Amino acid sequence: MCGIAGLIDPSLSADILRASAEAMADALAHRGPDGRGIWCRADRGVALGHRRLAIVELSEAGAQPFLSADGRWALSYNGELYDAIAHRPALETDGHVFRGSSDTEILIELIARHGVVGALARVDGIFAFAAYDRAQDRLWLARDRMGVKPLFYAATERRLLFGSQLSALTACSGFRPEIDPGAVASLLRHGYVPAPGAIYRGVAKLAPGHVLAWRAGEPARSEPYWSLDGVIAAGRDDPFRGTPEEAADALETLLRGAVRRQLMSDVPLGAFLSGGIDSSAVTALMAEGGARPRTFAAGFPEDPRLDESPHAAAVARYLGTDHTTIPIGEREALDLVARLPAIFDEPLADPSGLPTHLLCAATRAAGITVALSGDGGDELFAGYDRYALARRFARRVEPVPRPLRSLGAAALGGLPRGAAAILARALPPPWGGPEGVDRLRKAAGQLPGSGFDLYRRLLTLNPAAEALACGRPALQSPMDAPGALPLLARMRRLDSLAYLPDDVLAKVDRASMAVGLEARVPLLDRTIVEFAWRLPDNILVRQGKSKWPLRAVLARHVPPALFERRKQGFAPPLAAWLRGPLRDYARDLLLSPQAGGGFLDRGRVRHMLDEHLAGTHNHAVGLWPLLSFEAWRLHQSA
C-alpha cells in the first residue's frame, strides 16, 4: 500500500507545480515510508506524486510514478492486484519485456492495451490510482469495487487535485476549502461522512467501483465500472440452488483461493485474530499445509467484559500460530484520543478506532508489514446483531396493529422515572442494568415503526442530527434510498454501500496506514462478494445462527466450542469514560465559548452533555461524533 497525490493546474509554473506535488506527497509520508516519487509534465500543468510502502518488488523496479513502456501513460497507484501474475504471460506474449515483478507494471501495461475501463474489468484487488493519458491530456481516477482504499478529489473545470487522504489536498498551496455544514450533520447522524461527500465543500470521495475522467475545460465525469446493485440483481436472478453443506463447500474453496492470493508479499506478513468467526476462518486457511502464521490480538486486561484475547489465544493454540496478545490499557487508549484527528484526517466517530490503531501500531512494531483481517464478513453473511433484532421485530411486533403499538409506546414512554427504574431492574441483559431506563425509553420510541425502522435507528447516532447542526440538512446517503429488497438483503446492501466503506474500511485504512501497515481483507474478494449475494436467507441464517456458511467452514478447522459465543465487539466503554477520565476533555471541547465554530447548536450540545454527565441519560454514542468533529476542527485550525 502507498499514498498517492497529485494535481493538474496549467496556470502554475514548473517550480510551483513540482513543489505542490512534493508537499502533497509528503503529507502522506506515513502511508509510504519507503520512498517518494514525483512525475511532472510542466507544459500541461500535470504532476503525480507517490509515497511508497514496498510490499512486492522491493527494488527500484517497483518505484512510482510509473510510465508505460510506450510512454503514453503515467501511473500513481495505491493497492495490490491479487491476480497480477495471471496477466503476465499474455503481456509477455504481446511483446512486453518486464522491468520487475511489481503489480504496478502489470496494471499500467493493461491500461496501455485496454484503456482504464478495460483494465479495471480485468483486474481484481484493492486499489486507488491516478492514470494520466499523455496523448489525450486526460487524468483518470479509479477506486476498487468495495472501497477498501480511499481516494479524495477536488475538481473544477480549470484544476483538479487528488489524494489518498484529505491532508494531501490541504497541503497544496492555495487550496483552502470550507467545512460543509451538511457534512457535519451527516457526521453527527452516521458517525461518518457518506461518499461521495466529504467534510469540505468542493471535495468528494470517489465512490467504490467508480472511475472518473477529467480534462481541463471539461466537467469531471464519475461513472461506475462495477455495481454492487448489479451483483445483487445477478444473485437474485441466479440464486445458489445447492444444499447448505454444498454452500459451505463452495465458500471454503473460494475463501481458500482468496487467502492464498493475498499471502503474496516480499515482506513479513501476519493476521489480526480476535477469536471470532471471520478472523478465525481467515487464519485457519492461512495455517493450512503446516504454515505457522504470526497472529495478533488486542487484549483488555483491565475490563474482562471487553477482553476477547483468551478466546483468540485458544484459537491460535489450536491452529498452531505464532500468537501475540497486545495488552491495551485504559490510559494508553485515553492518551490516543487527542491524536485521532490527525490519524483519521477526516472526522470519523467510530470509537473502535482507538483499539484498532493501537493493535496496528503494535503489529507494525513487531516487524509485520502486511496483516490479513476478517472485515466484511458481517455485511456479506448477515452477522450483525441488528439484523436479527430487526427481523425479530418484523416477525413478532409488526403484526400487532399500529394503534396498539402506539398506545404501548406512549405508556412506556410516559412512565415516571422511578417506575421505569423498577421495571428496568426486572429485565434481563442487555435491557436491564444501570442504564435500563434509557434503553426502555428508546425501545418505546421504536414500537410504532417497522423492523427496518429499528435497523435504521440502531445505525443513527443522533436522531436530531440536523437540529444539532443548526438546522442544516444532512448530505444524501444510501440510507435515504433503501430500495425494496426483502428486509435482510436490504440491510446487508445498505451496510455494504455505506457503513462498510465509509466507517469500517476507512477506520482500518487510517489506523493501519498511520503506522505503515497494509491491511488486507480476503472476505471482500470479488468472488466471495458475488457468491455471498447468491445465497438465500435460509442458508445465511440457519438453525438460529447468523453467518451459517462461514461458521460451517470454520467448524471444519476449529472446534465450535472455541468460537461459538456471543459477539463482544471492539469498542471501549465510552459512557463511563465520558463521565470519568474524559469528563474534562469533553467539557473543555464542547462547552468553550468558541465550541462548534458556528456549525453546532451549543445549547443542544450543552443539554446533551449535562444529561449524560448527570447519569440520567446515556448519550455516549451521540456525544462522540460531536467530540470527534470539534477535536478535528480545532486540529485543522491549528
C-alpha positions as a printed NumPy array, in Angstrom:
array([[  0.   ,   0.   ,   0.   ],
       [  1.027,   3.546,  -0.551],
       [ -0.124,   7.128,  -0.644],
       [ -0.961,   8.849,  -3.911],
       [ -1.457,  12.535,  -4.633],
       [ -1.269,  14.965,  -7.491],
       [ -2.776,  17.835,  -9.4  ],
       [ -3.442,  19.33 , -12.798],
       [ -3.269,  23.117, -12.904],
       [ -1.999,  24.626, -16.176],
       [ -1.727,  28.06 , -14.543],
       [  1.199,  27.018, -12.321],
       [  4.867,  27.479, -13.14 ],
       [  7.024,  24.372, -13.326],
       [  8.661,  25.114,  -9.974],
       [  5.379,  25.706,  -8.12 ],
       [  3.809,  22.659,  -9.776],
       [  6.598,  20.373,  -8.538],
       [  6.691,  21.976,  -5.107],
       [  2.926,  21.482,  -4.756],
       [  3.153,  17.819,  -5.723],
       [  6.025,  17.288,  -3.293],
       [  4.093,  18.912,  -0.436],
       [  1.011,  16.82 ,  -1.211],
       [  3.011,  13.603,  -1.325],
       [  4.909,  14.421,   1.854],
       [  1.602,  14.89 ,   3.703],
       [  1.176,  11.145,   3.119],
       [  4.644,  10.101,   4.293],
       [  3.117,   7.852,   6.972],
       [  1.396,   5.822,   4.245],
       [  4.631,   5.323,   2.321],
       [  7.788,   5.495,   4.424],
       [  9.924,   3.634,   1.875],
       [ 10.275,   6.285,  -0.81 ],
       [  8.904,   9.325,  -2.623],
       [  8.468,   9.876,  -6.341],
       [  7.268,  12.852,  -8.397],
       [  6.481,  12.955, -12.116],
       [  5.671,  16.23 , -13.877],
       [  4.585,  17.369, -17.295],
       [  5.051,  21.078, -16.744],
       [  3.786,  22.203, -20.159],
       [  0.376,  20.758, -19.275],
       [  0.461,  21.544, -15.554],
       [  0.363,  17.873, -14.559],
       [  2.109,  16.403, -11.526],
       [  1.732,  12.962,  -9.944],
       [  3.144,  12.207,  -6.507],
       [  3.685,   8.929,  -4.719],
       [  4.756,   7.7  ,  -1.273],
       [  5.822,   4.087,  -1.308],
       [  5.246,   1.275,   1.16 ],
       [  7.204,  -1.512,  -0.531],
       [  5.381,  -4.867,  -0.361],
       [  6.131,  -6.655,  -3.639],
       [  9.215,  -5.952,  -5.779],
       [ 11.251,  -4.07 ,  -3.209],
       [ 13.786,  -2.736,  -5.72 ],
       [ 13.597,   0.499,  -7.694],
       [ 11.809,  -1.509, -10.406],
       [  8.662,  -1.002,  -8.326],
       [  9.129,   2.726,  -7.694],
       [  6.406,   5.155,  -8.756],
       [  5.048,   7.138, -10.522],
       [  5.403,   4.522, -13.248],
       [  5.485,   5.105, -17.025],
       [  4.111,   2.632, -19.545],
       [  6.565,   1.104, -21.993],
       [  5.087,   3.106, -24.862],
       [  5.475,   6.352, -22.9  ],
       [  1.797,   7.281, -23.189],
       [  0.653,   6.631, -19.606],
       [  1.882,   7.756, -16.189],
       [  0.526,   5.983, -13.099],
       [  0.422,   6.678,  -9.364],
       [ -1.098,   3.651,  -7.687],
       [ -2.016,   2.527,  -4.159],
       [ -3.018,  -1.075,  -3.624],
       [ -2.463,  -4.676,  -4.595],
       [ -3.666,  -6.697,  -7.574],
       [ -4.173, -10.238,  -6.377],
       [ -4.435, -11.656,  -9.887],
       [ -1.42 ,  -9.791, -11.275],
       [  0.617, -12.903, -12.021],
       [ -2.2  , -14.318, -14.155],
       [ -1.897, -11.375, -16.584],
       [  1.857, -11.629, -17.02 ],
       [  2.   , -14.385, -19.715],
       [ -0.394, -12.552, -22.053],
       [  1.581,  -9.334, -21.723],
       [  4.826, -11.18 , -22.449],
       [  3.236, -12.836, -25.483],
       [  2.239,  -9.352, -26.644],
       [  5.899,  -8.38 , -26.582],
       [  6.251,  -6.596, -23.263],
       [  9.635,  -7.014, -21.551],
       [  9.143,  -6.672, -17.802],
       [ 11.389,  -4.416, -15.767],
       [ 10.492,  -6.164, -12.499],
       [  7.794,  -8.151, -10.71 ],
       [  5.544,  -5.363,  -9.395],
       [  1.804,  -5.363,  -9.976],
       [  2.144,  -1.667, -10.835],
       [  3.804,  -2.645, -14.103],
       [  1.048,  -5.178, -14.8  ],
       [ -1.641,  -2.545, -14.221],
       [ -0.135,   0.166, -16.383],
       [  0.518,  -2.209, -19.29 ],
       [ -3.087,  -3.446, -19.095],
       [ -4.189,   0.197, -19.214],
       [ -1.899,   0.837, -22.195],
       [ -3.559,  -2.028, -24.097],
       [ -7.181,  -1.879, -22.986],
       [ -7.732,   1.609, -21.584],
       [ -8.577,   2.352, -17.972],
       [-12.104,   0.911, -18.015],
       [-10.981,  -2.167, -19.935],
       [ -8.158,  -2.785, -17.476],
       [-10.496,  -2.383, -14.494],
       [-12.793,  -5.056, -15.904],
       [ -9.855,  -7.468, -15.988],
       [ -8.226,  -6.99 , -12.57 ],
       [ -9.098,  -7.985,  -9.036],
       [ -7.671,  -6.382,  -5.924],
       [ -7.846,  -3.389,  -3.631],
       [ -6.643,  -0.119,  -5.104],
       [ -6.963,   3.556,  -5.815],
       [ -4.988,   5.066,  -8.656],
       [ -4.468,   8.043, -10.935],
       [ -3.521,   7.375, -14.561],
       [ -2.593,  10.256, -16.864],
       [ -3.039,   9.792, -20.602],
       [ -0.415,  11.976, -22.299],
       [ -1.98 ,  11.5  , -25.73 ],
       [ -5.391,  12.879, -24.715],
       [ -4.187,  15.085, -21.856],
       [ -6.746,  13.362, -19.596],
       [ -6.488,  12.181, -15.999],
       [ -8.312,   9.074, -14.806],
       [ -9.04 ,   8.233, -11.173],
       [-10.303,   4.813, -10.077],
       [-11.199,   3.061,  -6.831],
       [-11.65 ,  -0.64 ,  -6.038],
       [-15.046,  -2.305,  -6.059],
       [-15.795,  -2.387,  -2.327],
       [-13.985,   0.819,  -1.361],
       [-11.107,  -0.688,   0.616],
       [ -8.663,   2.013,  -0.468],
       [ -9.579,   5.714,  -0.225],
       [ -9.422,   8.449,  -2.838],
       [-10.409,  12.119,  -2.421],
       [-10.507,  14.739,  -5.151],
       [-11.455,  18.36 ,  -5.765],
       [-12.292,  19.283,  -9.349],
       [-13.281,  22.405, -11.212],
       [-13.098,  22.92 , -14.963],
       [ -9.656,  24.508, -14.529],
       [ -7.972,  22.467, -11.82 ],
       [ -8.052,  19.03 , -10.234],
       [ -6.434,  17.835,  -7.002],
       [ -6.455,  14.271,  -5.704],
       [ -5.009,  12.302,  -2.817],
       [ -5.356,   9.222,  -0.642],
       [ -6.308,  11.467,   2.267],
       [ -7.625,  14.988,   2.731],
       [ -4.295,  16.097,   4.161],
       [ -2.746,  15.719,   0.709],
       [ -5.245,  18.164,  -0.785],
       [ -4.945,  20.715,   2.014],
       [ -1.141,  20.609,   1.65 ],
       [ -1.466,  22.073,  -1.843],
       [ -0.575,  25.754,  -1.915],
       [ -3.617,  27.972,  -2.289],
       [ -6.202,  25.279,  -1.552],
       [ -8.326,  26.477,   1.373],
       [-11.601,  24.557,   1.454],
       [-14.51 ,  25.381,   3.73 ],
       [-16.326,  22.961,   6.011],
       [-19.596,  21.698,   4.541],
       [-22.426,  22.151,   7.097],
       [-24.357,  19.285,   5.504],
       [-21.374,  17.007,   6.009],
       [-21.333,  17.974,   9.693],
       [-24.988,  16.958,  10.012],
       [-24.169,  13.644,   8.291],
       [-21.264,  13.031,  10.656],
       [-23.489,  13.634,  13.668],
       [-26.106,  11.247,  12.305],
       [-23.98 ,   8.387,  10.976],
       [-20.581,   8.835,  12.606],
       [-19.006,   9.316,   9.168],
       [-19.495,  11.446,   6.053],
       [-21.067,   9.179,   3.4  ],
       [-19.472,   9.034,  -0.054],
       [-19.316,  10.821,  -2.382],
       [-19.473,  13.589,   0.2  ],
       [-16.547,  14.863,   2.25 ],
       [-16.234,  17.165,   5.235],
       [-15.149,  20.011,   2.939],
       [-17.246,  21.772,   0.308],
       [-15.946,  21.14 ,  -3.184],
       [-14.164,  17.936,  -2.159],
       [-15.512,  14.47 ,  -2.9  ],
       [-14.683,  10.852,  -2.258],
       [-14.585,   8.763,  -5.387],
       [-17.283,   6.146,  -4.743],
       [-16.334,   2.443,  -4.626],
       [-16.393,   0.776,  -8.034],
       [-16.202,   4.126,  -9.836],
       [-13.874,   5.722, -12.344],
       [-13.521,   9.44 , -13.022],
       [-12.196,  11.117, -16.171],
       [-11.079,  14.768, -16.231],
       [ -9.579,  17.12 , -18.772],
       [ -9.073,  20.87 , -18.448],
       [-12.079,  22.806, -19.654],
       [-14.473,  19.899, -19.122],
       [-16.506,  18.894, -16.054],
       [-15.347,  15.816, -14.156],
       [-17.295,  12.669, -15.039],
       [-17.626,   9.88 , -12.47 ],
       [-19.217,   6.615, -13.588],
       [-19.441,   3.084, -12.17 ],
       [-17.358,   0.375, -13.793],
       [-18.815,  -2.143, -11.298],
       [-22.005,  -2.067,  -9.263],
       [-22.966,  -3.844,  -6.056],
       [-26.597,  -3.492,  -7.124],
       [-25.706,  -5.302, -10.334],
       [-24.16 ,  -8.12 ,  -8.286],
       [-27.26 ,  -8.28 ,  -6.079],
       [-29.573,  -8.424,  -9.091],
       [-27.457, -11.166, -10.691],
       [-27.51 , -13.139,  -7.459],
       [-31.283, -12.918,  -7.217],
       [-31.625, -13.978, -10.871],
       [-29.29 , -16.942, -10.335],
       [-29.516, -17.949,  -6.656],
       [-27.464, -20.762,  -5.187],
       [-29.58 , -23.913,  -5.506],
       [-27.467, -26.433,  -3.612],
       [-27.729, -27.653,  -0.042],
       [-26.344, -25.666,   2.897],
       [-23.43 , -28.097,   3.104],
       [-22.687, -27.563,  -0.588],
       [-22.761, -23.817,   0.025],
       [-20.131, -24.271,   2.744],
       [-18.038, -26.368,   0.342],
       [-18.177, -23.663,  -2.309],
       [-17.386, -20.892,   0.174],
       [-14.404, -22.778,   1.565],
       [-12.965, -23.189,  -1.932],
       [-13.417, -19.503,  -2.702],
       [-12.043, -18.318,   0.634],
       [ -9.043, -20.625,   0.368],
       [ -8.267, -19.135,  -3.04 ],
       [ -8.698, -15.565,  -1.781],
       [ -6.428, -16.153,   1.212],
       [ -3.799, -17.838,  -0.934],
       [ -3.762, -14.932,  -3.401],
       [ -3.478, -12.413,  -0.588],
       [ -0.46 , -14.121,   1.   ],
       [  1.622, -12.655,  -1.835],
       [  4.28 , -10.478,  -0.208],
       [  8.027,  -9.853,  -0.164],
       [  7.83 ,  -8.54 ,   3.421],
       [  6.717, -10.127,   6.75 ],
       [  3.012, -10.939,   6.84 ],
       [  0.594, -11.829,   9.643],
       [ -3.074, -11.656,  10.624],
       [ -5.377,  -9.994,  13.115],
       [ -7.072, -12.71 ,  15.179],
       [ -9.889, -11.75 ,  17.545],
       [-11.067, -15.336,  18.032],
       [-14.349, -14.51 ,  16.259],
       [-15.698, -16.328,  13.227],
       [-14.359, -14.105,  10.455],
       [-10.752, -13.621,  11.559],
       [-10.539, -17.25 ,  12.735],
       [-11.695, -18.542,   9.334],
       [ -9.093, -16.424,   7.537],
       [ -6.368, -17.549,   9.946],
       [ -7.371, -21.213,   9.68 ],
       [ -6.918, -21.148,   5.921],
       [ -3.62 , -19.291,   6.271],
       [ -2.422, -22.106,   8.562],
       [ -3.266, -24.914,   6.136],
       [ -0.446, -27.081,   4.935],
       [  1.662, -26.701,   8.058],
       [  2.228, -22.951,   7.778],
       [  2.649, -21.11 ,  11.103],
       [  1.373, -17.581,  10.546],
       [  2.01 , -14.811,  13.037],
       [ -1.237, -13.612,  14.601],
       [ -2.057, -10.619,  16.787],
       [ -4.936,  -9.856,  19.123],
       [ -5.795,  -6.904,  21.312],
       [ -6.283,  -7.654,  24.982],
       [ -8.128,  -5.543,  27.545],
       [ -6.845,  -6.92 ,  30.865],
       [ -8.489,  -4.128,  32.874],
       [-12.002,  -4.967,  31.616],
       [-12.887,  -8.661,  31.175],
       [-16.204,  -7.674,  29.55 ],
       [-14.298,  -6.362,  26.532],
       [-11.427,  -8.822,  26.541],
       [-11.617, -11.417,  23.777],
       [ -7.912, -12.174,  23.888],
       [ -8.297, -15.5  ,  25.784],
       [-10.603, -16.738,  23.008],
       [ -8.146, -15.572,  20.342],
       [ -5.295, -17.318,  22.175],
       [ -7.29 , -20.564,  22.337],
       [ -7.93 , -20.492,  18.568],
       [ -4.266, -19.647,  17.952],
       [ -3.105, -22.596,  20.09 ],
       [ -5.378, -24.963,  18.211],
       [ -4.172, -23.73 ,  14.81 ],
       [ -0.55 , -23.566,  15.92 ],
       [  0.047, -19.914,  15.033],
       [  2.845, -17.763,  16.419],
       [  0.496, -15.63 ,  18.506],
       [  0.955, -12.321,  20.294],
       [ -1.559, -10.715,  22.628],
       [ -1.18 ,  -6.955,  22.776],
       [ -2.482,  -5.589,  26.091],
       [ -4.308,  -2.291,  25.759],
       [ -4.767,  -0.342,  28.952],
       [ -7.241,   2.421,  29.623],
       [ -4.512,   5.039,  29.983],
       [ -2.959,   4.083,  26.655],
       [ -6.311,   4.351,  24.87 ],
       [ -7.185,   7.648,  26.542],
       [ -3.839,   9.149,  25.583],
       [ -4.637,   8.342,  21.951],
       [ -7.933,  10.267,  21.913],
       [ -6.269,  13.628,  21.277],
       [ -4.319,  12.158,  18.31 ],
       [ -7.348,  10.749,  16.482],
       [ -7.988,  13.873,  14.342],
       [ -4.506,  13.596,  12.846],
       [ -4.821,   9.838,  12.316],
       [ -8.284,   9.825,  10.724],
       [ -7.75 ,  13.079,   8.761],
       [-11.477,  13.403,   8.037],
       [-13.58 ,  13.231,  11.225],
       [-14.73 ,   9.668,  11.925],
       [-16.723,   8.919,  15.064],
       [-16.004,   5.219,  15.489],
       [-14.58 ,   4.659,  18.985],
       [-13.26 ,   1.243,  17.994],
       [-10.638,   3.21 ,  16.069],
       [ -8.791,   3.564,  19.381],
       [ -8.01 ,  -0.143,  19.946],
       [ -7.728,  -0.714,  16.188],
       [ -4.904,   1.808,  15.871],
       [ -3.117,   0.513,  18.968],
       [ -3.323,  -3.041,  17.604],
       [ -1.961,  -1.884,  14.239],
       [  0.88 ,   0.064,  15.849],
       [  1.962,  -2.9  ,  17.969],
       [  1.712,  -5.273,  14.997],
       [  3.931,  -2.987,  12.917],
       [  6.381,  -2.625,  15.804],
       [  6.642,  -6.428,  15.88 ],
       [  8.097,  -6.327,  12.358],
       [  4.938,  -7.089,  10.366],
       [  4.219,  -5.016,   7.245],
       [  1.081,  -6.808,   5.957],
       [ -1.822,  -8.12 ,   8.06 ],
       [ -4.912, -10.023,   6.908],
       [ -8.179,  -9.183,   8.659],
       [-11.721, -10.568,   8.782],
       [-13.525,  -7.345,   7.849],
       [-16.563,  -7.685,   5.598],
       [-17.916, -10.959,   6.971],
       [-20.812,  -9.394,   8.87 ],
       [-22.094,  -7.412,   5.894],
       [-21.779, -10.26 ,   3.398],
       [-23.04 , -13.102,   5.572],
       [-25.594, -11.301,   7.78 ],
       [-23.638, -11.351,  11.019],
       [-24.673,  -8.161,  12.788],
       [-26.953,  -8.42 ,  15.825],
       [-29.029,  -5.561,  14.407],
       [-30.124,  -7.819,  11.558],
       [-31.504, -10.391,  13.986],
       [-33.21 ,  -7.716,  16.099],
       [-34.859,  -6.1  ,  13.071],
       [-36.065,  -9.42 ,  11.677],
       [-37.397, -10.491,  15.086],
       [-39.226,  -7.169,  15.385],
       [-40.716,  -7.621,  11.915],
       [-41.963, -11.12 ,  12.783],
       [-43.238, -10.552,  16.295],
       [-44.115,  -6.875,  16.67 ],
       [-45.135,  -5.584,  13.247],
       [-48.214,  -7.896,  13.083],
       [-49.636,  -6.093,  16.13 ],
       [-51.896,  -3.254,  14.891],
       [-50.029,   0.035,  14.839],
       [-52.573,   1.857,  17.085],
       [-51.986,  -0.694,  19.828],
       [-48.223,  -0.343,  19.458],
       [-48.547,   3.426,  19.651],
       [-50.528,   3.111,  22.888],
       [-47.865,   0.835,  24.327],
       [-45.146,   3.239,  23.329],
       [-46.966,   6.128,  24.979],
       [-47.466,   4.124,  28.168],
       [-43.823,   3.056,  28.395],
       [-42.505,   6.459,  27.456],
       [-44.736,   8.178,  29.985],
       [-43.727,   6.101,  32.992],
       [-42.297,   8.153,  35.86 ],
       [-38.551,   7.63 ,  36.161],
       [-38.908,   5.732,  39.445],
       [-41.409,   3.276,  37.988],
       [-39.316,   2.862,  34.848],
       [-36.27 ,   2.119,  37.013],
       [-38.152,  -0.638,  38.863],
       [-39.218,  -2.163,  35.551],
       [-35.7  ,  -1.895,  34.122],
       [-34.195,  -3.711,  37.116],
       [-36.505,  -6.651,  36.458],
       [-35.356,  -7.026,  32.847],
       [-32.536,  -9.332,  31.72 ],
       [-29.41 ,  -8.03 ,  29.963],
       [-28.955,  -6.067,  27.818],
       [-32.17 ,  -4.234,  28.713],
       [-31.658,  -4.072,  32.469],
       [-28.803,  -2.575,  34.435],
       [-27.959,   0.98 ,  35.417],
       [-28.92 ,   2.439,  32.046],
       [-32.033,   0.335,  31.621],
       [-34.396,   3.315,  31.884],
       [-32.72 ,   4.995,  28.94 ],
       [-32.876,   1.784,  26.919],
       [-36.552,   1.293,  27.779],
       [-37.483,   4.75 ,  26.569],
       [-35.525,   4.368,  23.344],
       [-37.212,   0.999,  22.754],
       [-40.629,   2.537,  23.393],
       [-39.973,   5.075,  20.662],
       [-39.487,   2.259,  18.153],
       [-42.678,   0.336,  18.873],
       [-44.886,   2.096,  16.283],
       [-42.365,   1.551,  13.482],
       [-41.137,  -1.373,  11.385],
       [-38.227,  -3.765,  11.589],
       [-36.42 ,  -1.645,   9.03 ],
       [-37.1  ,   1.493,  11.085],
       [-35.471,  -0.257,  14.046],
       [-32.421,  -1.176,  11.954],
       [-32.083,   2.401,  10.733],
       [-32.43 ,   3.746,  14.286],
       [-29.697,   1.405,  15.53 ],
       [-27.348,   2.965,  12.983],
       [-28.347,   6.541,  13.824],
       [-26.065,   8.083,  16.421],
       [-28.104,  11.282,  16.765],
       [-31.756,  11.225,  15.634],
       [-31.743,  15.035,  15.986],
       [-28.518,  15.432,  13.983],
       [-29.833,  18.232,  11.792],
       [-31.035,  20.198,  14.815],
       [-27.639,  19.762,  16.463],
       [-26.09 ,  21.05 ,  13.211],
       [-28.067,  24.306,  13.472],
       [-30.836,  23.028,  11.202],
       [-28.605,  22.241,   8.206],
       [-29.817,  19.234,   6.179],
       [-27.523,  16.225,   6.023],
       [-25.936,  15.042,   2.782],
       [-27.617,  12.304,   0.801],
       [-26.807,   8.782,   1.954],
       [-27.758,   5.29 ,   0.743],
       [-29.952,   5.209,   3.864],
       [-32.183,   7.789,   2.171],
       [-32.944,   5.378,  -0.693],
       [-33.183,   1.948,   0.948],
       [-34.857,   0.216,  -2.001],
       [-37.416,  -2.554,  -1.953],
       [-35.376,  -5.69 ,  -1.326],
       [-36.515,  -8.139,   1.37 ],
       [-35.532,  -6.95 ,   4.835],
       [-32.318,  -8.93 ,   5.366],
       [-30.99 ,  -8.199,   1.866],
       [-31.93 ,  -4.514,   2.235],
       [-29.937,  -4.199,   5.453],
       [-26.911,  -6.06 ,   4.066],
       [-26.968,  -3.884,   0.942],
       [-27.08 ,  -0.611,   2.858],
       [-24.273,  -1.642,   5.2  ],
       [-22.161,  -2.733,   2.223],
       [-22.762,   0.564,   0.402],
       [-22.216,   2.954,   3.325],
       [-21.219,   1.648,   6.749],
       [-18.599,  -0.78 ,   5.409],
       [-16.597,   1.565,   3.116],
       [-17.187,   4.859,   4.921],
       [-16.755,   3.642,   8.507],
       [-15.23 ,   0.162,   8.879],
       [-12.787,   0.206,   5.962],
       [-11.929,   3.894,   6.402],
       [-11.13 ,   3.248,  10.071],
       [ -8.904,   0.259,   9.302],
       [ -7.156,   2.08 ,   6.446],
       [ -6.302,   5.16 ,   8.53 ],
       [ -5.451,   3.177,  11.663],
       [ -3.102,   0.843,   9.792],
       [ -1.559,   3.246,   7.278],
       [ -0.777,   5.739,  10.037],
       [  1.981,   3.286,  11.017],
       [  2.846,   1.98 ,   7.539],
       [  0.931,  -1.308,   7.87 ],
       [ -1.019,  -2.784,   4.962],
       [ -4.347,  -4.405,   5.933],
       [ -5.839,  -6.933,   3.512],
       [ -9.423,  -8.21 ,   3.518],
       [ -9.82 , -11.682,   1.944],
       [-13.554, -11.842,   2.701],
       [-14.094,  -8.903,   0.324],
       [-12.538, -10.754,  -2.595],
       [-14.697, -10.226,  -5.663],
       [-15.515, -13.944,  -5.961],
       [-16.739, -14.101,  -2.355],
       [-18.831, -10.94 ,  -2.653],
       [-20.561, -12.306,  -5.732],
       [-21.104, -15.725,  -4.117],
       [-22.495, -14.257,  -0.883],
       [-25.185, -12.397,  -2.819],
       [-26.349, -15.646,  -4.409],
       [-27.076, -17.237,  -1.04 ],
       [-30.7  , -17.333,   0.144],
       [-31.636, -16.101,   3.609],
       [-32.247, -19.64 ,   4.889],
       [-28.601, -20.506,   4.282],
       [-27.185, -17.246,   5.604],
       [-29.196, -17.683,   8.81 ],
       [-29.765, -21.327,   9.71 ],
       [-30.68 , -23.131,  12.883],
       [-30.959, -19.766,  14.6  ],
       [-27.356, -18.855,  13.749],
       [-26.168, -15.998,  11.572],
       [-23.246, -16.345,   9.156],
       [-24.022, -20.036,   8.903],
       [-21.825, -20.752,   5.844],
       [-18.779, -19.142,   7.478],
       [-19.462, -20.986,  10.731],
       [-19.662, -24.244,   8.821],
       [-16.355, -23.58 ,   7.066],
       [-14.636, -22.671,  10.319],
       [-16.028, -25.74 ,  12.107],
       [-14.035, -27.908,   9.663],
       [-10.819, -26.391,  11.035],
       [-11.566, -25.305,  14.615],
       [-13.851, -26.947,  17.227],
       [-17.071, -24.886,  17.558],
       [-16.575, -24.679,  21.319],
       [-13.681, -22.294,  20.629],
       [-15.703, -19.776,  18.613],
       [-19.411, -20.22 ,  19.389],
       [-20.122, -17.363,  21.785],
       [-21.911, -14.035,  21.864],
       [-20.248, -11.325,  19.784],
       [-18.462,  -8.866,  22.08 ],
       [-17.408,  -6.101,  19.718],
       [-14.286,  -3.974,  19.812],
       [-15.476,  -0.713,  21.352],
       [-14.232,   0.969,  24.544],
       [-16.598,   1.859,  27.445],
       [-17.423,   5.34 ,  26.194],
       [-20.276,   6.109,  28.586],
       [-18.101,   5.542,  31.648],
       [-15.094,   7.325,  30.164],
       [-17.136,  10.447,  29.383],
       [-18.322,  10.555,  32.987],
       [-14.852,   9.793,  34.287],
       [-11.406,  10.242,  32.725],
       [-12.705,  12.071,  29.614],
       [-15.116,  14.327,  31.539],
       [-12.857,  17.38 ,  31.48 ],
       [-11.827,  16.716,  27.882],
       [-15.491,  16.664,  26.814],
       [-16.387,  19.784,  28.791],
       [-13.375,  21.724,  27.512],
       [-14.192,  20.875,  23.884],
       [-17.956,  21.214,  23.89 ],
       [-18.571,  23.997,  26.417],
       [-15.93 ,  26.531,  25.413],
       [-17.201,  29.889,  24.072],
       [-15.86 ,  29.002,  20.614],
       [-17.234,  25.434,  20.583],
       [-18.631,  24.284,  17.258],
       [-17.321,  27.215,  15.243],
       [-20.867,  28.098,  14.238],
       [-21.627,  24.584,  12.973],
       [-23.186,  23.221,  16.21 ],
       [-26.177,  24.323,  18.274],
       [-24.327,  24.965,  21.512],
       [-27.486,  24.948,  23.65 ],
       [-28.496,  21.479,  22.457],
       [-24.946,  20.215,  22.826],
       [-24.738,  21.511,  26.399],
       [-28.074,  19.884,  27.267],
       [-26.915,  16.503,  25.935],
       [-23.631,  16.681,  27.8  ],
       [-25.28 ,  17.765,  31.05 ],
       [-27.778,  14.882,  30.894],
       [-25.013,  12.391,  30.23 ],
       [-22.728,  13.666,  32.993],
       [-25.666,  13.644,  35.432],
       [-26.291,   9.982,  34.636],
       [-29.943,  10.481,  33.686],
       [-29.311,   9.545,  30.045],
       [-26.658,   7.687,  28.122],
       [-25.703,   9.975,  25.23 ],
       [-22.255,   8.456,  24.695],
       [-22.797,   7.403,  21.074],
       [-24.315,  10.794,  20.278],
       [-21.625,  12.798,  22.035],
       [-18.711,  11.   ,  20.381],
       [-19.345,  12.456,  16.886],
       [-19.698,  15.913,  18.438],
       [-16.347,  15.464,  20.159],
       [-14.804,  13.995,  17.003],
       [-15.892,  16.969,  14.92 ],
       [-14.8  ,  19.597,  17.412],
       [-11.408,  17.961,  18.029],
       [-10.886,  17.694,  14.256],
       [-11.969,  21.315,  13.671],
       [ -9.503,  22.626,  16.249],
       [ -6.753,  20.394,  14.842],
       [ -7.346,  21.795,  11.338],
       [ -7.41 ,  25.386,  12.517],
       [ -4.125,  24.864,  14.357]])
